[in-house]
Amino acid sequence: MILKTILLHAIDLAQPTSPPQGVNTQGLATFLRSFFAPLFLVIVSVVALFFLFTREITRFVQFIILAIAIGVIFYVPNIIEVTAKAIAGALGISAG
């Protein structure tokens, strides 16, 4: 029984298949966000704690503002597209 199952699977694997039509990137952005979000938060936390413990409040505030800006740019969906369209609209460039 086991040998029969192995042989049937081997025959199925030996059958020719159609070549892939392209790379499927659906969900890639979501995967990358979920992968890098914890890493980003850990790095931001460690650097922020360093600035707090060394009593460099000015650098701490600058770093937090920069971290929030980077977080918004990378983790809010379609923020770059929406911002580009808003800038183009403010400059009077019509989307064609």
N, C-alpha and C positions, 0 to 999 in steps of 0.2 A: 504494500500500500504506500509506504513512504517512498520507495524507489520509483513507483509509478508517478507520484506527485512531483518528485524532483525532475523526472524525465519530461513530464508535461510542461513544467515551468521552463526547463531548458529549451524545449522546442518553441515555446512562446517567445522567449528572449531572442532566439535565433531568427525569428521572422523579421523581414525588412520593415522599417517604419519610415514614415514621411519625415523629411528634414524639418527642423524648426523654421518657422516663417520669420522670426525676429525675436528680439529679447523682450520679455514681458516685464515692464518696469512699473506696473500698477502696484501701488502700495509702497514703493521704494522710499518716498519722502516720509511716510508715516513710520516705516521701519527705522530710517536713519534718525528721525526725531526721538523715537522711543529708545534708541540705542545711545545717543549722545546726550540726552537730557539729564540722566543721573550723573554722568561724568562732568558735564558743565556745572551742575549744581554743587558737586563736591569741590571742584576747583575754585568756584566763586566763594564758597564757604570758607575754605582754607585760607585763601588770600585775604578775605574780609577779616577773619579772626586775627591774622598776622598784623594787619593794619591797626586793629583795635588794641591788641596787646602791646604794640609798640607806640601807642598813643599818637598815631599820625592820622588825626581826624580828617584833615583836608584831603589827604590821599584816599582815605576810606570813602568819603563822600563821592569823590571823583570816580573811584572804582565802582561803587554801587550804581551810579548813574550810567556809566559805560556798560556794566553788566546787564542792567535793565534794558538798555537800548539794543544790545546784541541779542538778548533773549527775545525781545519783541520782534526783531527782524527775522530771526530764524525759526521761532516757534509759533508765530501767529500765521495761520494758513493764508496764502495769497496776499500777504501784506506788501510784498515788493510790486506785484502786478497792480494792486489798487493804488499804491503810492505813485507809481509811474503814470497811470492814467490820470490821477489827480493833478500831477505836475504838468502833464501835457495839456490837460484841460485849462489849467491856470495860464499857461502860455499861449493859449488860443489854437493849439494844434488839434485838429479833429482826428478822431480814430477812424481809419479807413478800412 
